[in-house]
């Protein structure tokens, strides 16, 4: 097994990877080609088939495990695999564990720390709402602990959703001390539940792809539907508190262009958005620096809108 994070430009390799993405396109001269996203537990790699349909290139689809033979090159400071041969791998050709990226932290310890934040919520309605998911729903708990937080952007590994949520809780805990204007109970309940919809937006690993529900309505709307389930199960839940809680979920992406139906209108929603954005961007940096060892300039990143450099 040649892990992606060990590949170097100039090599010719033959190995099995998971095809996480497949897109047909054309060059400027109208010549068709296929663009692939190959992955294993160490990262992802851009792949190109410049002559799709040629001898040696079998039919394949997204989420197939494929054996590829090709040349590793450096393109715009990023590794790329020019694929000359491709076949769909059989189950005997790979070990699933090689393709399941996982958190490097202990999931049980992280979840126990997360539960500790629930204990700090004093409002009985918000506390009961959070417990509806994180203490009483065993199926949700199992899925949440193993789920990723994204398809590719950040924390796209098993345990990523838990790790991301815990990081945000820690940031929010700091903010409640630095900015007493914040309603701690509302912020904590919102931070805990801000991404619960991702347990239905994305399928389990190793597929980790958008479900029909995720494609059609997305994790923010799914999260609001889930909050409604919890709220409706709690007698006399104050309507304005329900609106404020849901607003924090609705606005946590901060901007319309980032998929947020509303911009933050209350201070807790703004605090949650800032914590979410900070953790996502810091994790992107972490993954880029980990993936590209030994380099200084690491290439342009679309999400960070910058050409990334390693600190000396």
N, C-alpha and C positions, 0 to 999 in steps of 0.2 A: 504494500500500500504506500503510495506516494502522496503524503498530505500536501494540500495546497500551500500551506505556509512554508514548505521546504523547497518549493520550486524556484528555479532560477532561469533567467533569460539565457537562451542558447542551448537548452536541453531539448532532447526529443524523448517524449514519454508515452507510455501505454498504461492506462489505469482506468479504474471504474470510479465515476462520480455520479452524484445525483443531479439530474437536469431540473433546476428550479425554474428556469424560464426559457422560452423559445419564441423567437420573433423572426418572421421573414421580412426582408427589406430589399432595397436595390441600391447599388452604388450610383455615383453621379453619372456613370455611363450606362445606366439602366440594366446592369448585370445583377441578377438575383443572388442573394446570399442569406444564410441563417445566422442569427446572433443568439447565443446561448448564455445562460448563467449556470455555471457548474459549481457544485459545493460539496464540502465534506465538513466534519466537525471543527476544522480549523479555520474555515473561511470560505470565500467564494472567488470565482475566477471567470473572467470574460472569455467566451469561446466563439470562434468564427468558423463557419463552413462556407468557403468561397465557391464551392461547386456542389450545391445540394442536388441530390438525385444521381450523382455520379457513382460509378462502381466502387464498392467499399463503404458507401454511406447508406445504412439501412434506415427504414422508416422508424421514427421515434416520436415521443410526445413529452410534454412537461410531466414531471414527477416520475419519469422512468429513470432507473439506474442504467447508465450507459457506459460501455467501455470505449474509450477514445484513444486514438493514436495521433499525435501531432507534435508541433514544434512550439516551444515556449519563446515568446518574443517580448520585448519591451516597447510598449506603445503609449506615448504621452505620459511617461513615468509610471505606467501601470502594466502589470503582466497580462499577457493575452495568449490564448492557445489557438493556433491555427490548426484546425482538425483535418486530417487527411483520411482517416478511417473511423467509422462509428458503427457499433452494434449494440442492441439492447442486451444488457447483462442478464444472466439467469441468477436465481437465488443462491446458487453455489459459488458465484463469482465474488460475493462481497459479504462483509459482516456489518449488520445494521448499526452497531455501536460506533463504527467509524464515521457515521454520517449524522449522529445525534449530538449537536452542540449542546453543552450543558453549562450551567452556572458553576463557577469555581468556588462558590460558597455553599454552606450546608443549608439545604432547604428547610429542614425542621427547625434549626436555630433561627433562621430568618422569619419563619412563620410565627414562632413563639414571641419574637420581638414585636412583630406586627400586632399580635394579640394584646401585647402590653399597652399599645397605644389605645386600643379599644377600652381598656380598663380606665383610661384617663378621661373618657368622654362622660360628662356628668348629665347632660340633657337626656332624660329617659326615652324620649321619642327617637332621637338620633342614635342613641346607644342600641335600642331595640332594632332599629333599621339596619345597622351594621351587623349586629349579631345574627340577623336573619340569614345573612350570607356566610359570614366568617366563623360562626360557631354552630349553627344549626343545620346547614346544608352540606352534608358530607360529600355529595357528588360535586357540588361547586368547589369545595375546598380541595378535593383531589385534582380537579381540572386546573384550578388556579395555581396550585403549587408547581405543576409541571408545564404550564403554558408559556409560550413566548409572548413578548410584548409587541412584536411587529414582524412583518414578513421579511424585511431586509434592513430597515433604517437603523434600528438600535435594539439591543436586548433581544435579538432574534434567535434565542436558544431556549432550551428547556430550563425552566426556573427564571426566565428573563422577566416575566410579568411580576412575579413575586419580588425579585431583586429591584426592579424599577419602582414598584409601589413602596417598598421599604425605604429606598433612597429618598423618595419624595416625602414620606412621613418624617424622616429625620430633618429634612430641610424645613418642613412646615413647623416642626417642634421648635427649631431655632427661631423662626420668624415670629411665632407667638410670644416668645420672650423678648425679642428685639422690638416688636411692634405690638404693644398691648391693645391697640385698637382692634386687633383681630379677634373674632369669636372663635376660640380654640375648638369648641365642640363641633361647630359647623365646618371649620377647615379640616379637622381630622376626619370627620365622617365623609367629606367630599374627597379628600385625598385617598382614603382607603378604597372608595368606590369609583374613582374617576375612570378607570379602565376595565371595569368588570365586564363590559360588553365585548371585550376582546376574546373572552372565553367562548363566545359564539361567532364572532367575526372571522376568526381564523381557525382552521382545522388543526388537529393535533400534529406534532412532529412525527415523522420527518417531513410530511407533506407541507405543513405550515403555510397553507394557501388560503385565499379568501373563500369562504363559504358563500352560497347563494344569498343568505341573509346578510353576510358581511358586504358583498358586492352591492346589494340593492339598497340597504339602509345604513350600514356602517355602525361602528362600535359606540358612537355617541348616542344615536337614537336607540340602539339596543340597550345601552346602559340606562337610559331613561325608562324604558319599558320594564327593566328589571327593578329599578327603584320603585316604580309604581306597584309592583308585586309586593315589595316589602312594606311600603307605606300603607297600602290597602289592608294589610294583615294586622296593622296596629290601630286599635280603637282610638278615636279622637285625635289622630295626628293633626297638629295645627296646619291649616292650609298654607299660610304664608311661609312657615318653616319648610314645608314641602317644596314650595316654589323656589325658595332660596337654595335649598339643597340641590334641586334639579338644575337650577341656573348655573351653579358651580360646575356641574358635569357638562352642561351644554356649552359653556364658554371656556373650557379649559385649554382649547387650542389657541385661543386668544385673538386670532384674525380670521376673517372670512376666507381668505385665500388658502388658509391652512385647514379648512373644513369645519370651522367653528360656526354654528348657526347664529350665535350671538357673541358680541364682545363682552368682556367682563364689566358688569354694572355694579357689583358690590366688591368690597375690598378683599373678601375671602376668595372670590373667584379670581381676582387678579393675582393674589398670592399663590393660588394653586397653579395658575397658568405659568407664572415665572418659575416655580419649582419644577414643573413638568418639563418646560423648555430647557432649563438648565441641566437637568439630569440627562435628558435625551442627547443634548449636544456634547456634554462631557463624555458620555458613553461612546458617542461616535468617534471622538478623538481617541479614546482608549482603544477602541477596536482597530482604528487605522494604524496607530502606533504599534500595536501588538502584531498586526498582520504584516507590516512592512519593516522587518528588522534590518538594521544596518544601513538604512538610507537616511539622507537628510531631508531633501525635498520629496514629498510623498504624493504629489499630484493634486489636481483640482478635485474638490468634493462639491457636488451640486447642492447637497443639503446644507452644507456649511457656507456655501458660496465663497470659497476661498481656496487658494493653492496652499496646501498644508505643509508645514515644516516642523521637523523634530527640534526641540529645544537643545542647545549645546550643553 
